[in-house]
């Protein structure tokens, strides 16, 4: 506890120095009539432990300035890259985009993915923030030359583990706010954070350890327990690759997914006609019913394949067969995107995100010899204090200052178990004195049929903060607007509308709209009306009585 307080004290002191330095430059900058004219001057900004590596004006529509594939409709902005070296072996890059016109007075921090290591992974969310005229920032989390999927370069760099786990997002925030204050000669009047996966973890860390940084936080599929989240991937890898014939082909995964949906789609609040499972916790799907009766084929599972599927569903277990973490739910099996297929056969010929275990056991770590009962206590002892901060943190100060938190999670997520997100929210609720009290500052929305942070057969467009395409920019159909209305107007979101477009393309029109309800409520069909129309559904904790 004392150690965490020491970290917070140092971070708070550094934040005050950063903002004071920015204020000093801001007084000089007041003499300039044009923000654009001051952009390049930011290279002279003096901040503690920080070097402004570049500050460049990007004209409106200059997509090439931020890389291939960038949209051509972005407004003009000042692009700043800063390098922060607050301790030996700590090197955190921060990128900030400052709109040249109509700044809304808002600072927007964005999250990363996997092991981070890149600034560009934050660009889609930054583009969304820039379109709202927010000063928006991202960070590489100080883990370069690691990349989102490969953490091997961080072997022997414990300070970089700490930056990744707890410190770098706060560094991004105070640095970004200081740069914005210097540029606009005024501090941000409000701040929001958005992120998914690792970005989800970043947001929860901010709320728990740095509650003054953000007024509103929107996170998806947050990694709550980092060490065991990676251990679950190793568990799945061992199940699929530890013995011959245990790995499922893409054809087998597609067959399994179709069978699971056929068995579970109509359970709970779901409809039998849905191409996804509305609530996988309402179904007890047994893959054993798919066991081959004769010759093996793509229309059945061998005994070895059934064992693999059961291991995925159960999640890690100890030698006695007791669950030690969470598994995946029926409906998450489809071999598309970051899926079971990815976990079975990730790049590099080792378990997905397995580089984390090399930090503990060395670069020659052999996954074949990994023993959960023997090795996970060592992993947790060595990495847990820095990487599992979410499991140890507290929301009371964030709650007391009026902060608002929205969490969203896809029920078909094959990388971050929906069960761990629900478990986190239940624990948060207990600490808050019950679900009703927790909902005063934190709400959870499950998205049926959505995979990791997006994608899947369900209606998954409801998060424009990540560059999504809500039908219209209102709180009713977009989680970020729901968050901003909650923060600014005190109107807590009870439901938002999720959309699935035809062939995934907004230009082809809406194929389905379905409400997402604040847990523990679910979307129930009224019994009449178009099942692809959100107006045909009502949010309730239990099935409503028929009228």
C-alpha positions in Angstrom: 0.0 0.0 0.0 2.8 2.4 0.9 4.5 1.6 -2.4 1.5 2.5 -4.4 1.1 5.7 -2.4 4.7 6.6 -3.2 4.1 6.0 -6.9 1.0 8.2 -6.8 2.9 11.0 -4.9 5.7 11.1 -7.4 3.3 11.0 -10.3 1.2 13.8 -8.8 4.3 16.0 -8.2 5.5 15.4 -11.8 2.0 16.3 -13.1 2.1 19.6 -11.2 5.5 20.4 -12.7 4.3 19.5 -16.2 1.3 21.8 -16.0 3.3 24.6 -14.4 5.8 24.4 -17.3 3.0 24.4 -19.8 1.5 27.4 -18.2 4.7 29.3 -18.5 4.9 28.8 -22.2 1.2 29.6 -22.5 1.7 33.1 -21.1 4.3 33.8 -23.9 2.0 32.2 -26.5 -0.9 34.6 -25.7 0.9 37.2 -27.8 0.3 35.1 -30.9 -3.1 35.5 -32.6 -3.0 32.1 -34.3 -2.8 28.6 -32.8 -1.4 27.3 -36.1 1.4 29.8 -36.0 2.4 28.4 -32.6 2.4 24.8 -33.4 6.1 24.6 -34.4 7.0 26.7 -31.4 6.0 23.8 -29.1 9.4 22.2 -29.8 10.7 24.8 -27.3 8.3 23.7 -24.6 10.2 22.7 -21.5 8.6 19.9 -19.5 10.2 17.7 -16.8 11.9 14.5 -18.2 10.5 15.4 -21.6 11.7 16.2 -25.1 9.4 17.5 -27.7 10.6 15.5 -30.7 8.4 17.2 -33.3 5.6 19.7 -33.6 4.1 20.0 -37.1 1.0 21.6 -38.6 -1.1 19.1 -40.6 -3.4 20.8 -43.1 -7.0 19.8 -43.4 -7.4 16.6 -45.5 -3.7 15.8 -45.5 -4.2 12.1 -44.8 -0.7 11.2 -45.9 0.8 13.0 -42.9 -0.4 10.2 -40.5 0.2 7.2 -42.7 -1.3 5.0 -45.3 -5.1 4.5 -45.1 -5.8 7.6 -43.1 -9.1 9.3 -43.9 -9.0 12.5 -46.0 -11.7 14.4 -44.1 -9.8 15.3 -40.9 -9.6 18.9 -39.9 -6.3 20.8 -39.6 -4.3 20.0 -36.5 -1.0 20.4 -34.7 0.7 17.1 -34.4 3.1 16.8 -31.5 5.3 13.8 -30.5 7.0 13.9 -27.1 9.4 11.5 -25.5 9.3 11.1 -21.7 12.2 9.5 -19.8 11.2 9.6 -16.1 13.5 6.9 -14.9 16.4 4.7 -16.1 15.2 2.3 -18.9 11.9 4.2 -19.2 11.1 5.7 -22.6 7.5 6.6 -23.2 6.4 8.1 -26.4 3.3 10.4 -26.5 1.6 11.8 -29.5 -0.9 14.6 -29.3 -3.2 16.1 -32.0 -4.4 19.6 -31.3 -7.3 20.9 -33.6 -6.4 24.3 -35.1 -9.9 25.6 -34.9 -12.9 25.3 -32.6 -11.2 23.4 -29.8 -14.0 22.1 -27.5 -11.9 22.5 -24.4 -11.8 18.7 -24.0 -8.8 16.4 -23.6 -9.2 12.9 -24.9 -6.8 10.1 -24.0 -6.9 6.8 -26.0 -5.8 3.3 -25.2 -3.6 0.7 -26.9 -3.7 -3.0 -27.6 -1.6 -6.1 -26.6 1.9 -5.3 -25.6 1.6 -1.8 -27.3 4.9 -0.5 -28.6 3.3 1.6 -31.4 1.7 5.0 -31.6 -0.3 4.3 -34.7 -2.6 1.8 -33.0 -4.3 4.8 -31.3 -4.9 6.7 -34.5 -8.5 5.5 -35.2 -9.6 6.7 -31.8 -7.6 9.9 -32.2 -9.3 10.6 -35.5 -12.7 10.2 -33.8 -11.6 12.7 -31.1 -10.2 15.2 -33.6 -13.5 15.2 -35.5 -15.2 16.3 -32.2 -12.6 19.1 -31.9 -10.9 17.5 -28.9 -7.2 17.6 -28.1 -6.5 13.9 -28.3 -3.5 11.8 -27.3 -2.0 8.3 -27.4 1.1 6.5 -26.2 3.3 3.6 -27.1 3.2 2.7 -23.3 7.0 2.7 -23.3 7.3 -0.8 -24.6 9.0 -0.3 -28.0 10.5 -2.2 -29.7 7.8 -4.6 -28.6 4.7 -4.8 -30.8 1.0 -5.5 -29.9 1.5 -9.3 -30.5 5.2 -9.7 -29.6 6.5 -8.9 -26.1 9.8 -10.8 -26.3 12.0 -7.6 -26.5 10.9 -6.7 -23.0 12.8 -9.6 -21.4 15.0 -8.1 -18.7 13.3 -4.7 -18.6 11.3 -4.6 -15.4 10.8 -0.8 -15.6 9.1 -1.2 -19.0 6.7 -3.8 -17.4 5.8 -1.2 -14.8 5.2 1.5 -17.5 3.0 -0.9 -19.4 1.1 -2.0 -16.4 0.5 1.1 -14.4 2.4 4.3 -15.3 2.5 5.2 -19.0 -1.1 6.1 -19.5 -0.9 8.6 -16.6 2.3 9.9 -18.2 0.5 10.3 -21.5 -2.3 12.2 -19.8 -0.3 14.7 -17.8 2.0 15.3 -20.7 -0.8 15.6 -23.2 -2.7 18.0 -21.0 0.4 20.2 -20.5 1.0 20.4 -24.2 -2.6 21.3 -24.8 -2.5 24.0 -22.1 0.6 25.5 -23.6 -0.9 25.5 -27.1 -4.3 26.9 -26.2 -3.2 29.1 -23.3 -5.9 27.4 -21.2 -6.4 24.1 -19.5 -8.8 21.5 -20.7 -12.1 21.9 -18.9 -13.0 18.3 -19.3 -11.3 15.0 -20.0 -12.3 11.6 -21.4 -10.5 8.3 -21.9 -11.5 5.6 -24.4 -9.9 2.2 -25.0 -10.5 -1.5 -25.5 -8.6 -4.7 -24.5 -5.2 -3.4 -23.1 -6.9 0.0 -23.6 -9.7 -1.2 -21.3 -7.1 -2.1 -18.6 -5.5 1.4 -19.1 -8.8 3.0 -18.4 -9.5 1.0 -15.3 -6.0 1.8 -14.0 -6.6 5.5 -14.5 -9.9 5.4 -12.6 -8.4 3.4 -9.7 -5.0 5.0 -9.3 -5.3 8.5 -11.0 -8.9 9.4 -10.5 -8.3 13.1 -11.2 -7.1 12.5 -14.7 -10.5 11.9 -16.4 -14.1 12.9 -15.9 -15.5 10.0 -18.0 -14.0 6.7 -19.0 -15.3 4.3 -21.7 -13.6 0.9 -21.9 -14.3 -2.3 -23.7 -13.2 -5.9 -23.0 -10.8 -4.7 -20.2 -7.9 -7.0 -19.3 -8.6 -7.3 -15.5 -6.0 -9.9 -14.5 -3.1 -9.6 -16.9 -1.1 -12.6 -15.9 -4.0 -15.0 -15.9 -5.4 -13.5 -19.1 -2.2 -14.5 -20.8 -2.2 -17.9 -18.9 -5.6 -18.6 -20.4 -4.1 -18.3 -23.9 -1.3 -20.7 -22.9 -4.0 -23.1 -21.6 -5.8 -23.0 -24.9 -2.6 -23.4 -26.9 -1.6 -26.5 -24.9 -5.1 -28.0 -25.3 -4.9 -27.6 -29.1 -1.2 -28.2 -29.6 -0.2 -30.5 -26.8 -1.2 -33.7 -28.4 -1.7 -34.9 -32.0 -5.1 -34.4 -33.6 -6.3 -32.0 -30.9 -6.3 -28.8 -33.0 -9.6 -27.9 -34.8 -9.4 -26.8 -38.4 -11.2 -23.6 -39.5 -13.9 -25.8 -41.0 -14.4 -27.6 -37.7 -14.5 -24.3 -35.8 -17.2 -23.0 -38.2 -19.1 -26.2 -37.7 -18.8 -26.0 -33.9 -19.9 -22.3 -33.9 -22.9 -23.1 -36.0 -23.9 -25.9 -33.7 -23.5 -23.8 -30.6 -25.6 -21.0 -32.0 -28.3 -23.5 -33.1 -28.5 -24.9 -29.6 -28.2 -21.6 -27.6 -29.6 -18.7 -29.7 -33.2 -19.0 -28.4 -32.2 -19.4 -24.7 -32.6 -16.7 -22.1 -33.5 -13.4 -23.8 -32.4 -14.6 -27.3 -34.4 -15.4 -30.3 -34.1 -18.7 -32.2 -33.8 -16.7 -35.4 -30.8 -14.7 -34.2 -27.4 -15.5 -35.9 -25.7 -15.1 -32.6 -26.2 -16.0 -28.9 -27.8 -13.2 -27.0 -26.8 -14.5 -23.5 -24.4 -17.5 -23.5 -24.7 -17.8 -19.7 -28.3 -19.0 -20.2 -27.1 -22.0 -22.2 -25.2 -25.2 -21.2 -23.9 -26.4 -24.5 -22.1 -29.8 -24.5 -19.7 -30.2 -27.5 -19.8 -34.0 -26.8 -23.1 -34.2 -28.8 -20.9 -33.5 -31.9 -18.7 -36.5 -31.4 -18.1 -38.4 -34.6 -20.1 -41.7 -34.7 -18.2 -43.0 -37.7 -15.4 -41.7 -39.8 -14.0 -38.2 -38.9 -15.2 -35.4 -41.1 -15.8 -31.6 -41.0 -19.3 -32.3 -39.7 -18.3 -33.9 -36.4 -15.6 -33.7 -33.7 -13.1 -36.4 -32.8 -12.6 -37.3 -29.1 -9.4 -35.2 -29.0 -11.2 -32.2 -30.5 -14.0 -32.5 -28.0 -11.4 -32.4 -25.2 -9.9 -29.3 -26.8 -13.3 -27.5 -27.0 -14.1 -28.4 -23.4 -10.7 -27.0 -22.3 -11.5 -23.7 -24.1 -14.9 -23.5 -22.4 -13.7 -24.4 -19.0 -10.6 -22.2 -18.9 -7.5 -23.0 -16.8 -7.9 -25.6 -14.1 -5.6 -27.0 -11.4 -4.6 -30.6 -11.2 -7.7 -31.4 -9.1 -9.9 -30.0 -11.9 -10.9 -26.8 -10.1 -11.2 -23.6 -12.2 -8.4 -21.1 -11.7 -9.6 -18.6 -14.3 -12.3 -18.1 -16.8 -13.0 -19.8 -20.2 -14.7 -18.7 -23.4 -18.4 -18.9 -23.9 -20.5 -20.6 -26.6 -20.7 -18.4 -29.7 -17.1 -17.3 -29.6 -15.7 -20.2 -31.8 -16.0 -18.7 -35.3 -12.7 -18.8 -37.2 -12.6 -15.1 -38.1 -10.4 -12.2 -36.9 -8.9 -12.6 -33.4 -10.6 -15.9 -32.7 -10.1 -19.4 -31.5 -8.2 -20.0 -34.7 -5.8 -17.2 -33.8 -5.2 -18.6 -30.3 -4.5 -22.0 -31.8 -2.1 -20.7 -34.5 -0.8 -17.3 -33.7 2.2 -15.8 -35.4 5.6 -17.0 -34.2 4.8 -20.6 -33.4 4.3 -20.0 -29.7 1.3 -19.3 -27.5 -0.5 -16.0 -28.2 1.0 -13.2 -26.1 3.4 -15.8 -24.7 6.3 -13.3 -24.5 5.1 -12.3 -21.0 6.2 -15.7 -19.7 9.7 -15.1 -21.1 10.0 -12.1 -18.8 9.8 -14.5 -15.9 11.5 -17.7 -17.3 13.9 -16.3 -19.8 14.0 -15.9 -23.6 14.3 -19.7 -24.0 11.0 -20.4 -22.1 9.5 -23.7 -23.4 5.7 -23.7 -23.4 5.7 -27.5 -23.5 7.0 -27.7 -20.0 4.7 -25.1 -18.5 3.0 -26.3 -15.4 0.2 -24.1 -14.1 0.2 -25.3 -10.5 3.9 -24.9 -10.2 4.7 -21.9 -12.4 1.8 -19.5 -12.1 2.6 -18.6 -8.4 6.0 -17.5 -9.6 4.5 -15.5 -12.5 2.1 -13.7 -10.2 4.8 -13.0 -7.6 7.1 -11.5 -10.1 4.7 -9.6 -12.4 1.4 -9.3 -10.5 2.3 -6.2 -8.5 3.0 -4.2 -11.7 0.6 -5.9 -14.2 -2.4 -6.9 -12.1 -3.2 -3.5 -10.7 -6.8 -3.6 -11.7 -7.4 -6.6 -9.3 -5.9 -4.5 -6.4 -7.2 -1.1 -7.2 -10.1 0.9 -5.8 -12.7 3.1 -7.5 -13.8 5.1 -4.4 -11.9 8.3 -5.2 -13.0 8.3 -8.8 -16.6 7.7 -7.6 -16.3 10.5 -4.9 -15.1 13.1 -7.4 -18.1 12.4 -9.7 -16.2 10.3 -12.4 -18.3 8.2 -14.7 -17.3 4.8 -16.1 -18.9 2.7 -18.9 -17.7 -0.8 -19.7 -18.8 -2.7 -22.7 -18.0 -6.4 -23.6 -18.9 -8.7 -26.4 -20.5 -11.9 -25.4 -18.6 -13.7 -28.2 -15.2 -12.4 -27.3 -12.5 -15.1 -27.8 -9.6 -13.2 -26.2 -11.0 -11.5 -23.1 -13.5 -13.7 -21.3 -16.9 -12.0 -20.8 -17.1 -13.9 -17.5 -14.0 -12.0 -16.1 -15.6 -8.7 -17.0 -18.8 -9.6 -15.3 -16.9 -10.9 -12.3 -15.1 -7.5 -12.1 -18.3 -5.6 -12.3 -19.9 -7.7 -9.6 -17.0 -7.1 -7.3 -17.1 -3.4 -8.0 -20.8 -3.4 -7.2 -20.2 -5.2 -3.9 -17.6 -2.7 -2.9 -20.0 0.2 -3.8 -22.8 -1.3 -1.6 -24.8 -3.0 -4.3 -25.6 -2.8 -8.0 -27.9 0.2 -7.6 -25.2 2.2 -6.0 -22.6 1.1 -8.4 -24.8 2.2 -11.3 -24.6 5.8 -10.0 -21.1 6.0 -11.5 -20.3 2.7 -13.4 -22.4 0.8 -15.9 -21.8 -2.4 -17.9 -23.2 -3.2 -21.3 -22.9 -6.6 -23.0 -23.1 -6.8 -26.8 -24.5 -10.1 -28.1 -22.6 -11.7 -30.9 -19.7 -9.2 -30.7 -16.2 -10.5 -30.7 -13.1 -8.8 -29.3 -13.7 -5.1 -29.3 -15.9 -5.4 -32.4 -16.7 -7.7 -35.3 -18.8 -10.9 -35.1 -22.4 -11.6 -36.3 -24.1 -9.4 -33.7 -24.9 -5.7 -33.9 -21.5 -4.2 -33.0 -21.6 -0.6 -34.2 -22.2 1.6 -31.1 -18.8 3.0 -30.2 -17.8 6.0 -32.4 -15.0 6.7 -29.9 -13.1 3.9 -31.6 -13.9 5.2 -35.1 -17.2 3.3 -35.4 -20.2 4.4 -37.4 -23.3 5.0 -35.2 -26.4 5.7 -37.2 -26.5 9.3 -35.8 -24.4 11.2 -33.3 -26.8 11.0 -30.3 -26.6 9.4 -26.9 -29.3 7.0 -27.9 -27.1 5.0 -30.3 -23.5 5.6 -29.3 -21.8 4.7 -26.0 -19.4 7.7 -26.1 -22.2 10.2 -26.5 -24.0 8.4 -23.7 -20.9 8.8 -21.5 -20.5 12.5 -22.4 -24.2 13.2 -21.6 -23.8 11.4 -18.3 -20.8 13.5 -17.4 -22.1 16.8 -18.6 -25.8 16.5 -18.0 -26.1 13.9 -15.3 -28.2 11.6 -17.5 -27.2 8.0 -16.9 -27.5 5.7 -19.9 -30.1 2.9 -19.5 -29.8 1.6 -23.1 -27.9 2.3 -26.3 -28.7 1.1 -29.7 -26.3 -1.3 -31.5 -26.4 -1.6 -35.2 -25.3 -4.2 -37.8 -25.0 -2.9 -41.3 -25.5 -5.0 -44.4 -22.2 -6.7 -45.3 -20.7 -4.5 -42.6 -20.9 -1.4 -44.8 -22.9 1.7 -43.6 -23.5 2.6 -47.3 -25.5 -0.6 -47.7 -28.0 0.3 -45.0 -29.0 -1.1 -41.6 -29.6 -4.8 -41.3 -30.4 -4.9 -37.6 -30.7 -2.7 -34.6 -30.9 -4.0 -31.1 -30.8 -2.3 -27.8 -27.9 -2.9 -25.4 -29.1 -2.7 -21.8 -27.3 -1.7 -18.7 -26.5 -4.9 -16.8 -28.3 -6.7 -15.1 -31.0 -5.8 -17.6 -31.2 -7.5 -21.0 -33.1 -6.8 -24.2 -36.3 -8.8 -24.4 -38.5 -9.2 -27.5 -41.9 -7.7 -26.9 -43.6 -10.5 -28.8 -44.5 -8.6 -31.9 -42.8 -6.3 -34.4 -39.7 -6.6 -36.6 -37.0 -8.6 -34.8 -34.4 -6.4 -36.6 -35.9 -3.2 -35.2 -34.8 -2.0 -31.7 -38.3 -0.7 -31.1 -39.5 -4.3 -30.8 -37.4 -4.9 -27.6 -37.6 -3.7 -24.0 -34.9 -3.6 -21.4 -35.7 -5.6 -18.2 -33.8 -7.8 -15.7 -36.3 -10.6 -16.3 -38.6 -11.7 -19.1 -41.6 -9.2 -19.0 -45.0 -10.6 -18.5 -47.0 -10.8 -21.7 -49.5 -8.0 -22.1 
